[in-house]
Amino acid sequence: MSLIGILLGYALTVFVLLLIARMVLDWAELLANSRPPWVDQARALTHAGTEPVISPVRRVLQPVRAGGLSIDLAFTAVFIVALILRSIAFSL
């Protein structure tokens, strides 16, 4: 395994964890009646780290609307691609 592959794999692991944290915080905001002030800061941090990657994908893959529900396909696509790239990087 090369050093570049390992470093890239760890960077993608951090990105995937950031995506998971974003997902959890977004759902917590929707489901909670009240939230501590640190949640807004954590949510802003996760969005700052992931939005530069998700935003261009969102322009191509528009959210799917089903009544009042909107499913963000860009987040799902970025998550799956990040997992695939992570496994490829660790196998280098």
C-alpha positions as CSV (number, residue, x, y, z in Angstrom):
1,M,0.0,0.0,0.0
2,S,1.3,3.4,-0.9
3,L,1.5,6.3,1.5
4,I,-0.6,8.5,-0.9
5,G,-3.3,5.8,-1.0
6,I,-3.4,5.6,2.8
7,L,-3.5,9.4,3.3
8,L,-6.2,9.7,0.7
9,G,-8.2,6.9,2.3
10,Y,-8.0,8.5,5.7
11,A,-9.0,11.9,4.2
12,L,-12.0,10.2,2.6
13,T,-12.8,8.5,5.9
14,V,-12.9,11.9,7.6
15,F,-15.2,13.2,4.9
16,V,-17.6,10.2,5.2
17,L,-17.7,10.8,9.0
18,L,-18.5,14.5,8.3
19,L,-21.3,13.4,6.0
20,I,-22.7,11.1,8.6
21,A,-22.5,13.9,11.2
22,R,-24.3,16.3,8.8
23,M,-27.1,13.7,8.2
24,V,-27.6,13.1,12.0
25,L,-27.6,16.9,12.8
26,D,-30.0,17.6,10.0
27,W,-32.4,15.0,11.2
28,A,-32.0,16.1,14.8
29,E,-33.0,19.6,13.8
30,L,-36.1,18.3,12.1
31,L,-37.2,16.1,14.9
32,A,-36.3,18.2,18.0
33,N,-38.5,20.7,19.6
34,S,-35.6,22.5,21.2
35,R,-31.9,22.1,20.7
36,P,-28.8,23.2,22.6
37,P,-26.8,26.1,21.0
38,W,-23.8,23.9,20.1
39,V,-26.0,22.0,17.6
40,D,-26.2,25.1,15.3
41,Q,-22.4,25.5,15.4
42,A,-21.9,21.8,14.7
43,R,-24.4,21.9,11.8
44,A,-22.7,25.0,10.3
45,L,-19.3,23.2,10.6
46,T,-20.6,20.1,8.8
47,H,-22.2,22.1,6.1
48,A,-19.1,24.1,5.6
49,G,-17.1,20.9,5.1
50,T,-19.5,19.1,2.8
51,E,-21.4,21.7,0.9
52,P,-18.6,22.5,-1.6
53,V,-18.8,18.9,-2.7
54,I,-22.5,18.4,-2.6
55,S,-23.6,21.7,-4.2
56,P,-22.2,21.0,-7.7
57,V,-23.7,17.5,-7.6
58,R,-27.1,19.0,-6.5
59,R,-27.1,21.2,-9.6
60,V,-27.1,18.0,-11.7
61,L,-29.2,15.7,-9.5
62,Q,-32.2,17.8,-8.4
63,P,-34.0,16.7,-5.2
64,V,-36.9,14.4,-5.9
65,R,-40.3,15.7,-4.7
66,A,-43.0,13.3,-3.4
67,G,-45.8,15.5,-2.1
68,G,-44.4,17.5,0.8
69,L,-41.3,15.3,1.0
70,S,-38.1,16.1,-0.8
71,I,-35.3,13.5,-1.1
72,D,-31.8,14.9,-1.7
73,L,-30.2,12.6,-4.2
74,A,-27.0,14.6,-4.3
75,F,-26.2,13.8,-0.7
76,T,-26.8,10.1,-1.4
77,A,-24.7,10.1,-4.5
78,V,-21.8,11.9,-2.9
79,F,-21.9,9.5,0.1
80,I,-21.8,6.4,-2.1
81,V,-19.0,7.8,-4.3
82,A,-17.0,8.7,-1.3
83,L,-17.3,5.2,0.1
84,I,-16.2,3.7,-3.3
85,L,-13.3,6.1,-3.6
86,R,-12.3,5.3,0.0
87,S,-12.1,1.6,-0.7
88,I,-10.2,2.2,-3.9
89,A,-7.7,4.5,-2.1
90,F,-7.0,1.9,0.7
91,S,-6.4,-0.8,-1.9
92,L,-3.7,1.2,-3.7
